[in-house]
Amino acid sequence: MEPGDVSAMLSNPFYAIQIDPALAEAHEPLTDEETWIRANVNSIEQLGPEVYLRNLLSVLKGNYPSS
């Protein structure tokens, strides 16, 4: 796993919430929302908002690690 993969996983809201069933399969979130928010605030502080948002858009387009 590459460092960018960790960032992609952290930014993916799929890991913290049940996404609308029309958009994603039902699953058990791996973390709670507050932990996800704190991790992403930290990522924004470290990466800067532009890089973070570009990474988030990439994840939402389906570009994320598969393992």
C-alpha positions as CSV (number, residue, x, y, z in Angstrom):
1,M,0.0,0.0,0.0
2,E,1.3,3.4,-1.0
3,P,1.1,6.6,1.2
4,G,-1.5,8.0,-1.2
5,D,-3.6,4.9,-0.7
6,V,-3.9,5.7,3.0
7,S,-5.0,9.2,2.2
8,A,-7.6,8.0,-0.3
9,M,-9.0,5.5,2.2
10,L,-9.2,8.2,5.0
11,S,-11.0,10.6,2.7
12,N,-13.5,8.1,1.5
13,P,-16.8,8.7,3.4
14,F,-17.9,5.1,2.5
15,Y,-15.8,4.0,5.5
16,A,-17.7,6.1,8.0
17,I,-21.3,6.2,6.9
18,Q,-24.1,4.2,5.2
19,I,-24.3,5.9,1.8
20,D,-27.7,6.2,0.2
21,P,-28.6,2.7,-1.2
22,A,-29.1,4.2,-4.6
23,L,-25.4,5.1,-4.7
24,A,-23.7,2.2,-2.8
25,E,-24.2,-1.2,-1.4
26,A,-25.1,-1.6,2.3
27,H,-22.0,-2.2,4.4
28,E,-20.8,-1.9,7.9
29,P,-18.8,1.3,8.4
30,L,-15.2,0.8,9.5
31,T,-15.1,3.9,11.7
32,D,-17.5,6.3,13.3
33,E,-18.3,9.7,11.8
34,E,-16.4,11.7,14.4
35,T,-13.2,9.8,13.9
36,W,-13.6,10.2,10.1
37,I,-14.0,13.9,10.5
38,R,-11.0,14.3,12.8
39,A,-8.8,12.3,10.4
40,N,-9.9,14.4,7.5
41,V,-9.4,17.7,9.3
42,N,-5.9,16.5,10.0
43,S,-5.4,15.6,6.3
44,I,-6.6,19.0,5.2
45,E,-4.1,20.6,7.6
46,Q,-1.3,18.5,6.3
47,L,-2.1,18.5,2.6
48,G,-3.8,21.8,2.2
49,P,-7.4,22.2,1.1
50,E,-6.7,22.1,-2.7
51,V,-4.8,18.8,-2.6
52,Y,-7.3,17.3,-0.2
53,L,-10.3,18.3,-2.4
54,R,-8.6,16.9,-5.5
55,N,-8.0,13.6,-3.6
56,L,-11.6,13.6,-2.4
57,L,-12.9,14.1,-5.9
58,S,-10.7,11.4,-7.2
59,V,-12.0,8.9,-4.6
60,L,-15.6,9.9,-5.3
61,K,-14.9,9.1,-9.0
62,G,-13.9,5.6,-8.0
63,N,-10.1,6.0,-8.0
64,Y,-9.2,4.3,-4.7
65,P,-7.2,1.4,-3.5
66,S,-8.9,-1.9,-3.8
67,S,-7.0,-3.7,-1.0
